Amino acid sequence: MTFSFARGYGGLKRSISLCISLVIYFSLTAASEANHDLNELLQKAKEERLYEDRQWQILLHYKPAGSGHKSLIDDPIFFLSPVGKEDSEAELEATLRAFFESDKSGDGHPRCRFAARFEWLREKLGIDESLFSDVACNELENILRTVQPRSAVLVFPAAFMNNPASMFGHTLLRIDGSYESKLLSFAANYAADPGTMGILYPFKGIFGFYKGYFNLFPYYDRIKMYNDTEQRDMWEYKLNLTEDEVRRMFLHLWELREIYSYYYFFDENCSYNLMFLLEAARPSIHLTDKFGTWVVPVDTIRAVEESGIVEGFEFRPAKATRIRYISSLLDDKNKKKALSIAENRLSPSELSDSAKEDKVKMLDLATEIIQYRYFKGTLSKDEYQMLFLAALKERSQLGTSDDPYQIPVPTPPEKGHLSNRLGLGIGVMDGRLFQDISIRPAYHSLMDPDEGYLDGSQIVFANTQIRSIADGRIRLERFDFIDIASVTPRDRFFKPLSFKIKTGFMQQINPYRDENIIYYFEPGIGVAFKNKYMGVYFIMAEASLDISGEYIDNYALGGGLWVGMIKKITDAWKINLSAETLPHTFGEEFQENRASAVQTFRLNQNNSLNLSISWEEIFHDNRTELELNWNYYF
Amino acid sequence: MKRLSLVIIAVSAMSFMWVSPGLAVENYGSAGCGLGSLIFGDQAGGIQVIAATTNGTSASQLFGITSGTSNCEKQPKSYSHTRLNEFVVANMDNLAKDIAMGQGESLETVAELMGISAEEKPMMFSKLQENFLNIFTSEKVEAAEVIDNITTLMNNG
């Protein structure tokens, strides 16, 4: 049997000829004639008020500001007019003039550098290409030939294990060419360039000290990063953009290369900036004006879905997801064997007494774990090479699996509850009736329905609860500045730590048998496990700092334990049980004990009920509370 | 509004820094040759947690579309196709896994780059699987050798 590799080039040749050539041929048009044409074009652009056209507004990233508008791009190189950032008309005029410049040539020429603007103006004004001097955009042509932009996919790497903060996620835009394999596609990404990351990194990220840039990576590189290194599942949303639209988008991306805008983590972030690319592809969709001051990447997925350009999605599981799945197909004894192979305690050739199908799964699992351990730095490169090759050698003798792995697809993130929450509650506290109203701008708590979210993760900002008590008092019950928790079970393969950190203000029993508002800060760290009957259960050591005017020296400091369990009974019903004991031994000395049971009922995507009973004892005084809460997510 | 994006939030983001358990990847960037050389995406290590949190990435590579460069300068003798070389250099570990399993996305990609038709693929895949050790001859095998070994196998059908 002989294969001829020469055939392989057929596809490539075809695609080159399909690429629209951008070479502009040399023309000997006299300068005066060009000037004459330029004046006509300027006149025409003015008459048609092209600077107000939506496409022009998109290409320059103009947004309304004051009585006029302003571009969100901060790099002066992006504007051909010195007042271009604020003046779309001047910018359009300067752009047209720049296209006729004869002192620049090749890729540095504005006609190549701002290829999307050029294409659009050429179409709109009917510019005769032969008017142009010898401008050959070689670099642009090369990249078009390599990428061959044809269709586009919006990619969302979901949260990564044990890091609730990553729930905010990230989005990128994959550009598919003519290859069937998506590994050969490229991914456009907008990211901050922090240079060296220091302690001020988050501050700088939030307040716009960093410059954000677009970049383009081979898609396989992004898969390695998100799926393999960071253990994040990836969601790929296929967009129904046409080839022309995707090409237009790509030309705009080309214009944006090496152009900076100041990066703001919460609004002008990765996800927001990608929306400009989609608008450039199809100006009739409106995405960049949809968001307020807080752009959560998953909300951009929702907005893109609402705009009607999503055709379907695919799921690309992380390596950890694969490991969990393959291990779920094996019994305990075989799981142990796979782990022993990965840990070099058992040779892959010693599996001979197992059935072939089991052997296949054990070796596949061992291979994944070997790679995972190498990524984590547990294995040196030499150990990795040796173990990896030994497992694969054995595996290659076993043929293909009769039953290829079909990893179940979880609920996609955009189908989870929305990011804001309004809660209305009614309850009894020590015989007194009360009503609660609470509002939370972000994002997800352990008591919310899990669908679409990472199990066991919580990230809450600025949760505010106001209580009206039957005796006529209305008070701030609590303000949880930030309340983060990650409860991630440990198993044979993964050994994560669980942790929490919360800080804010809340009502608490004081030494005078009354209650007042205190400031609290409570970090904790521990471990979690999972079992079929109990669900996930955890224990954490925690520290507690309370500050209150009613305390000796105004503070109380202590440390204690927090235990709990989270059991999902059905898809729509789960129970959280927890108990906490906190002796405060510095400052004001007292013992604080709490216990609670909360049930969550999911009604639909954006409605849920909580039924909770809680008890607390502080300064030998205690209170018990029963409450029913309705949560609406919006 | 955004400038007010709350000091609160800055404080909370700060707290991620020391709360997030870093997944230290000491081996990151170990280029060199052979398996395990270019296995990571461009970003890994302790900073990744923070970076993911704030969607940042070290954008030193601003618009570089070529990746997968390593210290290995060997070129395949048999077959010259830039995309194929780049791909195998950057994905050698996944390719090894796929060849050993007789299926997978990296293997499909190599077949596509080599212009193997759909009918010929099953035969190719099982042949490569059977000859795994003739392709990945040692831990230090280089991408160029892998390509040459595959080519030799296919031509000696």
Contacts between the chains, C-beta under 8 A, distances in Angstrom:
chain1	res1	chain2	res2	distance
A	1	B	123	7.0
A	1	B	154	8.0
A	1	B	157	2.6
A	2	B	154	7.6
A	2	B	155	5.9
A	2	B	157	5.1
A	3	B	114	7.6
A	3	B	116	6.6
A	3	B	120	6.6
A	3	B	124	7.4
A	3	B	154	4.5
A	3	B	155	6.9
A	3	B	157	6.8
A	5	B	79	5.8
A	5	B	114	5.6
A	5	B	115	6.1
A	5	B	151	7.1
A	5	B	154	7.8
A	6	B	115	7.6
A	7	B	115	4.2
A	7	B	117	7.8
A	8	B	81	6.8
A	8	B	113	6.6
A	8	B	114	5.2
A	8	B	115	2.5
A	8	B	116	7.9
A	9	B	81	7.9
A	9	B	115	7.0
A	10	B	115	6.8
A	11	B	115	7.0
A	143	B	65	6.4
A	146	B	65	6.1
A	147	B	65	7.1
A	160	B	52	6.6
A	162	B	21	6.7
A	163	B	20	5.7
A	163	B	21	8.0
A	163	B	49	5.9
A	163	B	52	7.0
A	163	B	53	7.5
A	165	B	13	7.9
A	165	B	16	4.5
A	165	B	20	6.5
A	165	B	49	7.7
A	165	B	52	7.6
A	165	B	53	4.3
A	166	B	49	7.7
A	166	B	52	4.7
A	166	B	53	6.2
A	168	B	53	7.3
A	168	B	55	7.4
A	170	B	52	7.0
A	170	B	55	5.1
A	179	B	109	7.9
A	179	B	112	6.2
A	180	B	108	7.7
A	180	B	112	5.8
A	181	B	105	6.8
A	181	B	108	5.7
A	181	B	109	3.9
A	181	B	112	5.2
A	182	B	105	7.8
A	183	B	87	7.3
A	183	B	91	7.3
A	183	B	105	5.9
A	183	B	106	6.8
A	183	B	109	4.8
A	184	B	83	6.8
A	184	B	87	7.1
A	184	B	109	6.2
A	184	B	112	7.7
A	184	B	113	7.7
A	186	B	65	6.3
A	189	B	57	7.1
A	191	B	55	6.4
A	191	B	56	5.7
A	191	B	57	4.2
A	191	B	59	5.3
A	192	B	54	7.0
A	192	B	55	7.1
A	192	B	56	4.1
A	192	B	57	7.5
A	192	B	59	7.4
A	193	B	56	7.7
A	193	B	58	7.1
A	193	B	59	3.9
A	193	B	60	7.6
A	193	B	62	8.0
A	194	B	56	5.3
A	194	B	58	7.1
A	195	B	58	8.0
A	197	B	47	5.4
A	197	B	50	6.6
A	197	B	51	7.2
A	197	B	56	7.6
A	199	B	17	7.4
A	201	B	17	7.6
A	201	B	50	6.0
A	201	B	54	6.9
A	201	B	56	7.5
A	202	B	10	6.4
A	202	B	13	3.5
A	202	B	14	5.5
A	202	B	16	7.1
A	202	B	17	6.5
A	202	B	50	7.1
A	202	B	53	7.4
A	202	B	54	5.9
A	203	B	10	5.1
A	203	B	13	7.5
A	203	B	14	7.1
A	205	B	13	7.3
A	205	B	54	4.1
A	205	B	56	6.1
A	206	B	5	5.9
A	206	B	9	6.2
A	206	B	10	5.2
A	206	B	13	6.3
A	206	B	54	7.7
A	207	B	3	7.4
A	207	B	5	7.4
A	207	B	10	7.3
A	210	B	56	7.0
A	213	B	59	5.1
A	213	B	62	5.5
A	214	B	62	7.9
A	214	B	63	7.5
A	215	B	59	5.5
A	215	B	61	6.5
A	215	B	62	5.2
A	215	B	63	5.7
A	215	B	64	7.7
A	216	B	63	5.5
A	216	B	64	7.7
A	216	B	65	5.5
A	217	B	42	7.2
A	217	B	61	7.6
A	217	B	65	7.8
A	217	B	67	6.8
A	218	B	65	7.0
A	218	B	67	5.0
A	218	B	68	7.4
A	218	B	86	7.8
A	218	B	90	7.1
A	220	B	87	7.3
A	220	B	90	6.4
A	220	B	91	5.8
A	221	B	41	5.4
A	221	B	42	6.2
A	221	B	67	5.3
A	221	B	68	8.0
A	221	B	90	6.9
A	222	B	41	6.4
A	223	B	41	7.7
A	224	B	39	7.0
A	224	B	40	6.1
A	224	B	41	4.1
A	225	B	40	7.2
A	225	B	41	2.3
A	225	B	42	6.6
A	225	B	43	5.8
A	225	B	44	7.5
A	226	B	41	7.2
A	228	B	39	7.5
A	228	B	40	7.6
A	228	B	41	7.3
A	229	B	25	7.1
A	229	B	40	5.4
A	229	B	41	5.5
A	229	B	43	7.6
A	229	B	44	4.9
A	229	B	48	7.1
A	230	B	23	7.8
A	230	B	48	6.2
A	230	B	52	6.4
A	257	B	62	6.6
A	257	B	63	4.2
A	258	B	62	5.5
A	258	B	63	6.5
A	263	B	56	7.6
A	264	B	2	5.8
A	264	B	5	7.1
A	265	B	5	8.0
A	265	B	13	7.4
A	265	B	54	5.0
A	265	B	55	6.8
A	266	B	2	6.8
A	266	B	5	5.1
A	266	B	9	6.8
A	267	B	2	5.0
A	267	B	5	7.4
A	268	B	2	7.6
A	269	B	55	5.6
A	270	B	55	4.4
A	271	B	55	7.8
A	292	B	1	7.6
A	293	B	1	4.3
A	293	B	2	5.2
A	293	B	5	6.7
A	297	B	55	7.8
A	364	B	101	6.8
A	367	B	97	5.9
A	367	B	100	7.7
A	371	B	39	7.4
A	371	B	93	7.0
A	371	B	97	8.0
A	374	B	27	6.7
A	374	B	36	6.3
A	374	B	39	7.0
A	375	B	23	7.9
A	375	B	25	6.1
A	375	B	39	7.4
A	375	B	40	7.0
A	375	B	44	7.4
A	376	B	23	6.2
A	376	B	24	7.6
A	376	B	25	6.7
A	377	B	24	5.4
A	377	B	25	5.0
A	377	B	26	4.3
A	377	B	27	5.7
A	380	B	27	7.4
A	381	B	27	6.0
A	381	B	30	5.7
A	381	B	32	7.8
A	381	B	36	4.9
A	381	B	37	7.9
A	382	B	139	7.7
A	384	B	35	7.5
A	384	B	36	4.9
A	385	B	34	6.4
A	385	B	35	4.9
A	385	B	36	5.4
A	385	B	139	3.6
A	385	B	140	7.7
A	386	B	139	6.4
A	388	B	35	6.1
A	388	B	36	7.2
A	388	B	93	7.1
A	388	B	96	7.4
A	389	B	35	6.7
A	389	B	96	7.6
A	389	B	136	6.4
A	389	B	139	5.7
A	392	B	96	5.7
A	392	B	97	6.4
A	392	B	99	7.9
A	392	B	100	3.8
A	392	B	132	6.6
A	392	B	136	7.2
A	393	B	100	7.4
A	393	B	132	6.4
A	393	B	133	6.0
A	395	B	100	4.4
A	395	B	101	6.3
A	396	B	99	7.0
A	396	B	100	4.2
A	396	B	102	7.9
A	396	B	129	5.3
A	396	B	130	7.2
A	396	B	132	3.4
A	396	B	133	7.3
A	399	B	102	6.3
A	399	B	126	7.4
A	399	B	129	7.1
A	400	B	101	6.9
A	400	B	102	4.0
A	400	B	103	5.7
A	400	B	125	7.8
A	400	B	126	7.6
A	400	B	129	7.5
A	401	B	101	7.3
A	404	B	103	7.0
A	461	B	8	7.3
A	461	B	9	6.8
A	461	B	12	6.6
A	462	B	6	7.8
A	462	B	8	6.6
A	481	B	8	5.7
A	481	B	11	7.6
A	481	B	12	7.1
A	482	B	8	7.2
A	482	B	11	7.4
A	482	B	12	4.0
A	482	B	15	6.8
A	484	B	12	7.7
A	484	B	15	7.6
A	484	B	16	7.7
A	484	B	19	6.9
A	496	B	21	7.1
A	497	B	21	5.6
A	499	B	19	5.8
A	499	B	21	7.5
A	501	B	15	5.5
A	501	B	19	5.2
A	503	B	15	7.9
A	523	B	19	7.3
